Amino acid sequence: MPPSGIALYGPPASGKDTVTQALTALDARYVHFRRLKAGGGRTDGYRVCTNEQIDDLRDQGLIVYENVRYESRYAIDRPALDALLVRGLIPVVHLGQLAGVHALVRYPALWLPVLLHCRRATAAQRARQRGSADIAARLEAWDDTERELAGARPDDFALRVDTDRTSPAQAAQAIDAQLQRMNASGLSASRP
């Protein structure tokens, strides 16, 4: 069976971290893929690096996807992704751009693209609760995600989860069940 992973797409504070924690509690094979980050701000959940390190990996063809947000640069690198897949682990990659989902689904593995969504007011409340210092920037990113979703194709996501109405444990169970169905069929859940 080919390796598989999960692409969690959603606006800030939609529940990516919380659902990932529920997935890892459900099955030890699920592991949060920590993207590379060059820049300031929050470092928890990232592998901090320099812009030069990302440039070097990109020059070697080892970057699957990169983006800039909140005055920082983020990247998904092949060596770290490969290391998880080779070990039989299931990487859970957090994304806030459809282009990132599309890039990841083209990566040689079976990917389950999942949309996590919540109301804007919920995102603002969650950002305040977790002590985010840049709530306005997070809500601007939430708005950007909404605009981007207006152009999404129906097959961009195999599963859509409203985290206002679905508990993290329920979301994790739904994602796990969908991934098992996808792996049983041997086909990628989405073909962007």
GROMACS elastic network, one bead per residue, 0.5 to 0.9 nm:
[ bonds ]
;  ai    aj funct       b0    kb
    1     4     6  0.88552   500
    1   183     6  0.74900   500
    1   184     6  0.87558   500
    1   186     6  0.73509   500
    2   108     6  0.87321   500
    2   109     6  0.62028   500
    2   110     6  0.68000   500
    2   183     6  0.81446   500
    2   186     6  0.77442   500
    3    85     6  0.59400   500
    3    86     6  0.78638   500
    3    88     6  0.68431   500
    3    89     6  0.80685   500
    3    90     6  0.75194   500
    3   108     6  0.84464   500
    3   109     6  0.53019   500
    3   110     6  0.62672   500
    3   111     6  0.87062   500
    3   183     6  0.88118   500
    4    85     6  0.74353   500
    4    88     6  0.86694   500
    4    89     6  0.82542   500
    4    90     6  0.59581   500
    4    91     6  0.76869   500
    4   109     6  0.53230   500
    4   111     6  0.55486   500
    4   112     6  0.77095   500
    4   179     6  0.81623   500
    4   183     6  0.76281   500
    4   188     6  0.88776   500
    5    30     6  0.84626   500
    5    85     6  0.81680   500
    5    89     6  0.82936   500
    5    92     6  0.60518   500
    5    93     6  0.77957   500
    5   109     6  0.72077   500
    5   110     6  0.63868   500
    5   112     6  0.63095   500
    5   113     6  0.87218   500
    5   179     6  0.83939   500
    6    30     6  0.89363   500
    6    90     6  0.72290   500
    6    91     6  0.62366   500
    6    93     6  0.61800   500
    6    94     6  0.86196   500
    6   110     6  0.85777   500
    6   111     6  0.55159   500
    6   113     6  0.60136   500
    6   114     6  0.72064   500
    6   175     6  0.85020   500
    6   179     6  0.81065   500
    7    91     6  0.83340   500
    7    92     6  0.60159   500
    7    94     6  0.62412   500
    7    95     6  0.69178   500
    7   100     6  0.87944   500
    7   101     6  0.63856   500
    7   104     6  0.73875   500
    7   105     6  0.81183   500
    7   111     6  0.66979   500
    7   112     6  0.60148   500
    7   114     6  0.60096   500
    7   115     6  0.84388   500
    8    16     6  0.64923   500
    8    20     6  0.86856   500
    8    92     6  0.68128   500
    8    93     6  0.58906   500
    8    95     6  0.59609   500
    8    96     6  0.83821   500
    8   101     6  0.82693   500
    8   112     6  0.83815   500
    8   113     6  0.62711   500
    8   114     6  0.50392   500
    8   115     6  0.61597   500
    8   116     6  0.68484   500
    9    14     6  0.89227   500
    9    16     6  0.77005   500
    9    93     6  0.83409   500
    9    94     6  0.60820   500
    9    96     6  0.54670   500
    9    97     6  0.71551   500
    9    98     6  0.75968   500
    9   100     6  0.87390   500
    9   101     6  0.72180   500
    9   113     6  0.72929   500
    9   114     6  0.60152   500
    9   116     6  0.60632   500
    9   117     6  0.85326   500
    9   157     6  0.88711   500
   10    13     6  0.81904   500
   10    14     6  0.59378   500
   10    15     6  0.80363   500
   10    16     6  0.72935   500
   10    94     6  0.80367   500
   10    95     6  0.66647   500
   10    96     6  0.54157   500
   10    97     6  0.79731   500
   10   114     6  0.84119   500
   10   115     6  0.57286   500
   10   117     6  0.58603   500
   10   118     6  0.86680   500
   10   142     6  0.83114   500
   10   145     6  0.71810   500
   11    14     6  0.55983   500
   11    15     6  0.87013   500
   11    16     6  0.88424   500
   11    95     6  0.84625   500
   11    96     6  0.58613   500
   11    97     6  0.87195   500
   11   116     6  0.77220   500
   11   117     6  0.69129   500
   11   118     6  0.82066   500
   11   123     6  0.81782   500
   11   138     6  0.82434   500
   11   139     6  0.85270   500
   11   141     6  0.66539   500
   11   143     6  0.81026   500
   11   144     6  0.82417   500
   11   145     6  0.56710   500
   11   146     6  0.78956   500
   12    15     6  0.78842   500
   12    16     6  0.82672   500
   12    96     6  0.75861   500
   12   123     6  0.67319   500
   12   124     6  0.89295   500
   12   127     6  0.80464   500
   12   138     6  0.59101   500
   12   139     6  0.74299   500
   12   141     6  0.68157   500
   12   142     6  0.59013   500
   12   145     6  0.87882   500
   13    16     6  0.72388   500
   13    17     6  0.84048   500
   13   117     6  0.88064   500
   13   118     6  0.80706   500
   13   122     6  0.79397   500
   13   124     6  0.75873   500
   13   125     6  0.87024   500
   13   126     6  0.59892   500
   13   127     6  0.61108   500
   13   138     6  0.81624   500
   13   142     6  0.85371   500
   14    17     6  0.86397   500
   14    18     6  0.88827   500
   14   116     6  0.58936   500
   14   117     6  0.52640   500
   14   118     6  0.54147   500
   14   119     6  0.83125   500
   14   122     6  0.81565   500
   14   123     6  0.61958   500
   14   126     6  0.84451   500
   14   142     6  0.89289   500
   14   162     6  0.84985   500
   14   163     6  0.66240   500
   14   164     6  0.85815   500
   15    18     6  0.51273   500
   15    19     6  0.58110   500
   15    20     6  0.82441   500
   15   116     6  0.68114   500
   15   117     6  0.77936   500
   15   118     6  0.81890   500
   15   123     6  0.88084   500
   15   126     6  0.89355   500
   15   163     6  0.66168   500
   15   168     6  0.77835   500
   16    19     6  0.53490   500
   16    20     6  0.60075   500
   16    21     6  0.86184   500
   16    94     6  0.65032   500
   16    95     6  0.87403   500
   16   116     6  0.71253   500
   17    20     6  0.51042   500
   17    21     6  0.62286   500
   17    22     6  0.87421   500
   17    32     6  0.84750   500
   17    45     6  0.87189   500
   17    94     6  0.81813   500
   18    21     6  0.51233   500
   18    22     6  0.63644   500
   18    23     6  0.87305   500
   18   168     6  0.62949   500
   19    23     6  0.61684   500
   19    24     6  0.86775   500
   19   163     6  0.89826   500
   19   167     6  0.84987   500
   19   169     6  0.72383   500
   19   171     6  0.66165   500
   19   172     6  0.60424   500
   20    24     6  0.62075   500
   20    25     6  0.85708   500
   20    30     6  0.79937   500
   20    31     6  0.77686   500
   20    32     6  0.65272   500
   20    92     6  0.69221   500
   20    94     6  0.89709   500
   20   168     6  0.83901   500
   20   172     6  0.75518   500
   21    24     6  0.51701   500
   21    25     6  0.62108   500
   21    26     6  0.86288   500
   21    31     6  0.87714   500
   21    32     6  0.81927   500
   21   168     6  0.82790   500
   21   172     6  0.87416   500
   22    25     6  0.50575   500
   22    26     6  0.61679   500
   22    27     6  0.88240   500
   22   168     6  0.59032   500
   22   169     6  0.55015   500
   22   170     6  0.87275   500
   22   171     6  0.81222   500
   22   172     6  0.57484   500
   22   173     6  0.85810   500
   23    27     6  0.62917   500
   23    28     6  0.81612   500
   23    29     6  0.89602   500
   23    30     6  0.61702   500
   23    31     6  0.81629   500
   23    92     6  0.88185   500
   23   168     6  0.84517   500
   23   169     6  0.76527   500
   23   171     6  0.84851   500
   23   172     6  0.50105   500
   23   173     6  0.76360   500
   23   175     6  0.82571   500
   23   176     6  0.76197   500
   24    27     6  0.53078   500
   24    28     6  0.53779   500
   24    29     6  0.71314   500
   24    30     6  0.50069   500
   24    31     6  0.61957   500
   24    32     6  0.79941   500
   24   172     6  0.87595   500
   25    28     6  0.66627   500
   25    30     6  0.84257   500
   25   169     6  0.89263   500
   26    29     6  0.89633   500
   26    30     6  0.81963   500
   26   169     6  0.81997   500
   26   172     6  0.73609   500
   26   173     6  0.77135   500
   26   176     6  0.85082   500
   27    30     6  0.59361   500
   27   176     6  0.88199   500
   28    31     6  0.73011   500
   28    89     6  0.82337   500
   28    90     6  0.89953   500
   29    88     6  0.72618   500
   29    90     6  0.55677   500
   29    91     6  0.82428   500
   30    89     6  0.61181   500
   30    91     6  0.60088   500
   30    92     6  0.66995   500
   31    34     6  0.89726   500
   31    84     6  0.82757   500
   31    89     6  0.67791   500
   31    90     6  0.60235   500
   31    91     6  0.50858   500
   31    92     6  0.58943   500
   31    93     6  0.88224   500
   32    45     6  0.79949   500
   32    90     6  0.84723   500
   32    91     6  0.58200   500
   32    93     6  0.64236   500
   32    94     6  0.81473   500
   33    45     6  0.82556   500
   33    46     6  0.83876   500
   33    76     6  0.85635   500
   33    80     6  0.81726   500
   33    81     6  0.74139   500
   33    84     6  0.84003   500
   33    90     6  0.89381   500
   33    91     6  0.53727   500
   33    92     6  0.54849   500
   33    93     6  0.51909   500
   33    94     6  0.76303   500
   34    37     6  0.89360   500
   34    44     6  0.89957   500
   34    45     6  0.55220   500
   34    47     6  0.59643   500
   34    76     6  0.82625   500
   34    80     6  0.86668   500
   34    92     6  0.88185   500
   34    93     6  0.75283   500
   34    94     6  0.84814   500
   35    45     6  0.76574   500
   35    46     6  0.52241   500
   35    47     6  0.59996   500
   35    48     6  0.85157   500
   35    74     6  0.64450   500
   35    75     6  0.56454   500
   35    76     6  0.52939   500
   35    77     6  0.74883   500
   35    80     6  0.87880   500
   35    93     6  0.78507   500
   35    94     6  0.82681   500
   36    46     6  0.57864   500
   36    48     6  0.58513   500
   36    49     6  0.63502   500
   36    50     6  0.88360   500
   36    54     6  0.77841   500
   36    66     6  0.89829   500
   36    73     6  0.80174   500
   36    74     6  0.54398   500
   36    75     6  0.50122   500
   36    76     6  0.64318   500
   36    77     6  0.74863   500
   37    40     6  0.85793   500
   37    43     6  0.77366   500
   37    46     6  0.60502   500
   37    47     6  0.59738   500
   37    49     6  0.57913   500
   37    50     6  0.75413   500
   37    51     6  0.83759   500
   37    54     6  0.86533   500
   37    72     6  0.68287   500
   37    73     6  0.56046   500
   37    75     6  0.66290   500
   38    47     6  0.86597   500
   38    48     6  0.60102   500
   38    49     6  0.51360   500
   38    51     6  0.55637   500
   38    52     6  0.89427   500
   38    53     6  0.87679   500
   38    54     6  0.80290   500
   38    72     6  0.57061   500
   38    73     6  0.50769   500
   38    74     6  0.65122   500
   38    75     6  0.87633   500
   39    48     6  0.80144   500
   39    49     6  0.81045   500
   39    50     6  0.75242   500
   39    51     6  0.80953   500
   39    70     6  0.87744   500
   39    71     6  0.67908   500
   39    73     6  0.63454   500
   39    74     6  0.86828   500
   40    43     6  0.77171   500
   40    70     6  0.86221   500
   40    71     6  0.75666   500
   40    72     6  0.64294   500
   41    70     6  0.81536   500
   41    71     6  0.87791   500
   41    72     6  0.80248   500
   42    45     6  0.83735   500
   42    46     6  0.83909   500
   42   132     6  0.88367   500
   43    46     6  0.55002   500
   43    47     6  0.74735   500
   43    48     6  0.67545   500
   44    47     6  0.83076   500
   46    74     6  0.87800   500
   49    52     6  0.82729   500
   49    53     6  0.64542   500
   49    54     6  0.75759   500
   50    53     6  0.52453   500
   50    54     6  0.66783   500
   50    55     6  0.87252   500
   51    54     6  0.51817   500
   51    55     6  0.61147   500
   51    56     6  0.86109   500
   51    73     6  0.74003   500
   52    56     6  0.60664   500
   52    57     6  0.86476   500
   53    56     6  0.50721   500
   53    57     6  0.63197   500
   53    58     6  0.86106   500
   54    57     6  0.51642   500
   54    58     6  0.60895   500
   54    59     6  0.85395   500
   54    63     6  0.78034   500
   54    66     6  0.87643   500
   54    73     6  0.86964   500
   54    74     6  0.85602   500
   54    75     6  0.71631   500
   54    77     6  0.84923   500
   55    58     6  0.50366   500
   55    59     6  0.60341   500
   55    60     6  0.86332   500
   55    63     6  0.89765   500
   56    59     6  0.51078   500
   56    60     6  0.63944   500
   56    61     6  0.88450   500
   56    62     6  0.86566   500
   57    60     6  0.51249   500
   57    61     6  0.64054   500
   57    62     6  0.50712   500
   57    63     6  0.60505   500
   57    77     6  0.74230   500
   57    78     6  0.88143   500
   58    62     6  0.54454   500
   58    63     6  0.50368   500
   58    64     6  0.84938   500
   58    77     6  0.84788   500
   59    62     6  0.74938   500
   59    63     6  0.84827   500
   60    63     6  0.80963   500
   61    64     6  0.81237   500
   61    78     6  0.86331   500
   62    76     6  0.86956   500
   62    77     6  0.57069   500
   62    78     6  0.51296   500
   62    79     6  0.70294   500
   63    66     6  0.70815   500
   63    75     6  0.67312   500
   63    76     6  0.58974   500
   63    78     6  0.58998   500
   63    79     6  0.87481   500
   64    75     6  0.75068   500
   64    76     6  0.54818   500
   64    77     6  0.56939   500
   64    78     6  0.62229   500
   64   100     6  0.83522   500
   64   103     6  0.64537   500
   64   104     6  0.67800   500
   64   107     6  0.74327   500
   65    74     6  0.83698   500
   65    75     6  0.56758   500
   65    76     6  0.53226   500
   65    77     6  0.74032   500
   65    99     6  0.81689   500
   65   100     6  0.58784   500
   65   101     6  0.89529   500
   65   103     6  0.62798   500
   65   104     6  0.74552   500
   66    73     6  0.71757   500
   66    74     6  0.54425   500
   66    76     6  0.63222   500
   66    77     6  0.86780   500
   66   100     6  0.75746   500
   67    72     6  0.84571   500
   67    73     6  0.58062   500
   67    74     6  0.53883   500
   67    75     6  0.65657   500
   67    97     6  0.84458   500
   67   100     6  0.82854   500
   68    71     6  0.66056   500
   68    72     6  0.55672   500
   68    74     6  0.61669   500
   68    75     6  0.88904   500
   69    72     6  0.54704   500
   69    73     6  0.64983   500
   69    74     6  0.78042   500
   69   141     6  0.84465   500
   70    73     6  0.82761   500
   70   134     6  0.87106   500
   70   137     6  0.71258   500
   70   138     6  0.83768   500
   70   141     6  0.89358   500
   76    80     6  0.80994   500
   76    81     6  0.76331   500
   76    93     6  0.85179   500
   76   100     6  0.89472   500
   76   104     6  0.87937   500
   77    80     6  0.59092   500
   77    81     6  0.63959   500
   77    82     6  0.86631   500
   78    81     6  0.50492   500
   78    82     6  0.57557   500
   78    83     6  0.83677   500
   79    82     6  0.51666   500
   79    83     6  0.61128   500
   79    84     6  0.88709   500
   80    83     6  0.51206   500
   80    84     6  0.65846   500
   80    85     6  0.88833   500
   81    84     6  0.54187   500
   81    85     6  0.63658   500
   81    86     6  0.86888   500
   81    91     6  0.73577   500
   82    85     6  0.51096   500
   82    86     6  0.59406   500
   82    87     6  0.85451   500
   83    86     6  0.53594   500
   83    87     6  0.64575   500
   83    89     6  0.88558   500
   84    87     6  0.52936   500
   84    88     6  0.66659   500
   84    89     6  0.53324   500
   84    90     6  0.70677   500
   84    91     6  0.66524   500
   85    88     6  0.51639   500
   85    89     6  0.54053   500
   85    90     6  0.65551   500
   85    91     6  0.72856   500
   85   109     6  0.84498   500
   86    89     6  0.74220   500
   87    90     6  0.89574   500
   93   104     6  0.88844   500
   95    98     6  0.77934   500
   95   100     6  0.63480   500
   95   101     6  0.68987   500
   96    99     6  0.88609   500
   96   100     6  0.75131   500
   96   101     6  0.84979   500
   96   141     6  0.83786   500
   96   142     6  0.89741   500
   96   145     6  0.70172   500
   97   100     6  0.53458   500
   97   101     6  0.68172   500
   97   102     6  0.89654   500
   97   145     6  0.72198   500
   97   148     6  0.78116   500
   98   102     6  0.61922   500
   98   103     6  0.85633   500
   98   145     6  0.87258   500
   98   148     6  0.74012   500
   98   149     6  0.80767   500
   98   152     6  0.77366   500
   98   156     6  0.81774   500
   99   102     6  0.50518   500
   99   103     6  0.61102   500
   99   104     6  0.85897   500
  100   103     6  0.50581   500
  100   104     6  0.61091   500
  100   105     6  0.85744   500
  101   104     6  0.51695   500
  101   105     6  0.61249   500
  101   106     6  0.87326   500
  101   113     6  0.68804   500
  101   156     6  0.80884   500
  101   192     6  0.83190   500
  102   105     6  0.52526   500
  102   106     6  0.64989   500
  102   107     6  0.89897   500
  102   156     6  0.79623   500
  102   191     6  0.81008   500
  102   192     6  0.55487   500
  103   106     6  0.53585   500
  103   107     6  0.66822   500
  103   192     6  0.86686   500
  104   107     6  0.50707   500
  104   108     6  0.85515   500
  104   109     6  0.88497   500
  104   111     6  0.74288   500
  104   113     6  0.89749   500
  105   108     6  0.78635   500
  105   109     6  0.76882   500
  105   110     6  0.73149   500
  105   111     6  0.55361   500
  105   112     6  0.79473   500
  105   113     6  0.76650   500
  105   188     6  0.79712   500
  105   190     6  0.73601   500
  105   191     6  0.69951   500
  105   192     6  0.71801   500
  106   109     6  0.79825   500
  106   110     6  0.89218   500
  106   111     6  0.85691   500
  106   191     6  0.79773   500
  106   192     6  0.80263   500
  107   110     6  0.82117   500
  107   111     6  0.82982   500
  108   111     6  0.88609   500
  109   188     6  0.81654   500
  110   182     6  0.81100   500
  110   183     6  0.76205   500
  110   186     6  0.77855   500
  110   187     6  0.69150   500
  110   189     6  0.75847   500
  111   179     6  0.84330   500
  111   182     6  0.88104   500
  111   188     6  0.58938   500
  111   189     6  0.67016   500
  111   190     6  0.76060   500
  112   157     6  0.76852   500
  112   158     6  0.64860   500
  112   159     6  0.80233   500
  112   175     6  0.83241   500
  112   178     6  0.79266   500
  112   179     6  0.64033   500
  112   182     6  0.77718   500
  112   188     6  0.69658   500
  112   189     6  0.55853   500
  112   190     6  0.71030   500
  113   156     6  0.70549   500
  113   158     6  0.57330   500
  113   159     6  0.69316   500
  113   160     6  0.89141   500
  113   189     6  0.72257   500
  113   190     6  0.69001   500
  114   156     6  0.85810   500
  114   157     6  0.53638   500
  114   158     6  0.60830   500
  114   160     6  0.58129   500
  114   161     6  0.74898   500
  114   175     6  0.77486   500
  115   156     6  0.88305   500
  115   157     6  0.61855   500
  115   158     6  0.81806   500
  115   159     6  0.63326   500
  115   161     6  0.61014   500
  115   162     6  0.83706   500
  116   159     6  0.86546   500
  116   160     6  0.61363   500
  116   162     6  0.60595   500
  116   163     6  0.65204   500
  117   160     6  0.76652   500
  117   161     6  0.62379   500
  117   163     6  0.58735   500
  117   164     6  0.77226   500
  118   121     6  0.83083   500
  118   122     6  0.63314   500
  118   123     6  0.66524   500
  118   161     6  0.85956   500
  118   162     6  0.56688   500
  118   163     6  0.54095   500
  118   164     6  0.53349   500
  118   165     6  0.84758   500
  119   122     6  0.51647   500
  119   123     6  0.63914   500
  119   124     6  0.88176   500
  119   162     6  0.86704   500
  119   163     6  0.87011   500
  119   164     6  0.70519   500
  120   123     6  0.50265   500
  120   124     6  0.62738   500
  120   125     6  0.86644   500
  120   139     6  0.73339   500
  120   142     6  0.70640   500
  120   143     6  0.81922   500
  121   124     6  0.51170   500
  121   125     6  0.62044   500
  121   126     6  0.86273   500
  122   125     6  0.50679   500
  122   126     6  0.60807   500
  122   127     6  0.85030   500
  122   164     6  0.73894   500
  123   126     6  0.51454   500
  123   127     6  0.60611   500
  123   128     6  0.86163   500
  123   138     6  0.84396   500
  123   139     6  0.75059   500
  123   142     6  0.79392   500
  124   127     6  0.51284   500
  124   128     6  0.62543   500
  124   129     6  0.86374   500
  124   135     6  0.68017   500
  124   136     6  0.86317   500
  124   138     6  0.80213   500
  124   139     6  0.67989   500
  125   128     6  0.51843   500
  125   129     6  0.61650   500
  125   130     6  0.87578   500
  126   130     6  0.62307   500
  126   131     6  0.86348   500
  126   132     6  0.88523   500
  127   130     6  0.53368   500
  127   131     6  0.63412   500
  127   132     6  0.53464   500
  127   133     6  0.84874   500
  127   134     6  0.85688   500
  127   135     6  0.62997   500
  127   138     6  0.78521   500
  128   131     6  0.51061   500
  128   132     6  0.58156   500
  128   133     6  0.80776   500
  128   135     6  0.71089   500
  129   132     6  0.77107   500
  131   134     6  0.89987   500
  131   135     6  0.89254   500
  132   135     6  0.59638   500
  132   138     6  0.86047   500
  133   136     6  0.86804   500
  134   137     6  0.53819   500
  134   138     6  0.63247   500
  134   139     6  0.87974   500
  135   139     6  0.61360   500
  135   140     6  0.85216   500
  136   139     6  0.51701   500
  136   140     6  0.61754   500
  136   141     6  0.86708   500
  137   141     6  0.62406   500
  137   142     6  0.85892   500
  138   141     6  0.50144   500
  138   142     6  0.61603   500
  138   143     6  0.86962   500
  139   143     6  0.61912   500
  139   144     6  0.85325   500
  140   143     6  0.50490   500
  140   144     6  0.62408   500
  140   145     6  0.86865   500
  141   145     6  0.61737   500
  141   146     6  0.86600   500
  142   145     6  0.51312   500
  142   146     6  0.63938   500
  142   147     6  0.88616   500
  143   146     6  0.50768   500
  143   147     6  0.63718   500
  143   148     6  0.86575   500
  144   147     6  0.51768   500
  144   148     6  0.61773   500
  144   149     6  0.86275   500
  145   149     6  0.60317   500
  145   150     6  0.86806   500
  146   149     6  0.51050   500
  146   150     6  0.64733   500
  147   150     6  0.53171   500
  147   151     6  0.73418   500
  148   151     6  0.56084   500
  148   152     6  0.67174   500
  149   153     6  0.84429   500
  150   153     6  0.87087   500
  152   155     6  0.82553   500
  152   156     6  0.64348   500
  152   157     6  0.88764   500
  153   156     6  0.53037   500
  153   157     6  0.82334   500
  153   192     6  0.82158   500
  154   157     6  0.69981   500
  154   158     6  0.87888   500
  155   158     6  0.66084   500
  155   189     6  0.83652   500
  155   190     6  0.57841   500
  155   191     6  0.71352   500
  155   192     6  0.71726   500
  156   190     6  0.60594   500
  156   191     6  0.73205   500
  156   192     6  0.59899   500
  157   160     6  0.67204   500
  157   189     6  0.78196   500
  157   190     6  0.64623   500
  158   178     6  0.80957   500
  158   189     6  0.56260   500
  158   190     6  0.61966   500
  159   174     6  0.84080   500
  159   175     6  0.74209   500
  159   178     6  0.76779   500
  159   189     6  0.89998   500
  161   164     6  0.88221   500
  161   165     6  0.84239   500
  161   166     6  0.70646   500
  161   171     6  0.66792   500
  161   174     6  0.87127   500
  162   165     6  0.56777   500
  162   166     6  0.60077   500
  162   171     6  0.86664   500
  163   167     6  0.65412   500
  163   168     6  0.73973   500
  163   171     6  0.77611   500
  164   167     6  0.78676   500
  166   169     6  0.81506   500
  166   170     6  0.60849   500
  166   171     6  0.61703   500
  167   170     6  0.51496   500
  167   171     6  0.61426   500
  167   172     6  0.85806   500
  168   171     6  0.50334   500
  168   172     6  0.60908   500
  168   173     6  0.86095   500
  169   172     6  0.50951   500
  169   173     6  0.62048   500
  169   174     6  0.86588   500
  170   173     6  0.51076   500
  170   174     6  0.61799   500
  170   175     6  0.86027   500
  171   174     6  0.51317   500
  171   175     6  0.61287   500
  171   176     6  0.85148   500
  172   175     6  0.51106   500
  172   176     6  0.59925   500
  172   177     6  0.85102   500
  173   176     6  0.50735   500
  173   177     6  0.60718   500
  173   178     6  0.85552   500
  174   177     6  0.51798   500
  174   178     6  0.61568   500
  174   179     6  0.85960   500
  175   178     6  0.51190   500
  175   179     6  0.60954   500
  175   180     6  0.86012   500
  176   179     6  0.51169   500
  176   180     6  0.62006   500
  176   181     6  0.87162   500
  177   180     6  0.51295   500
  177   181     6  0.63130   500
  177   182     6  0.86747   500
  178   181     6  0.51144   500
  178   182     6  0.61607   500
  178   183     6  0.86108   500
  178   189     6  0.87822   500
  179   183     6  0.60548   500
  179   184     6  0.84724   500
  179   189     6  0.84085   500
  180   183     6  0.51084   500
  180   184     6  0.60546   500
  180   185     6  0.86632   500
  181   184     6  0.50833   500
  181   185     6  0.63530   500
  181   186     6  0.86323   500
  182   185     6  0.52410   500
  182   186     6  0.60992   500
  182   187     6  0.60309   500
  182   188     6  0.65792   500
  182   189     6  0.61259   500
  183   187     6  0.68501   500
  183   188     6  0.80609   500
  184   187     6  0.81666   500
  185   188     6  0.85250   500
  187   190     6  0.85191   500
  188   191     6  0.68758   500
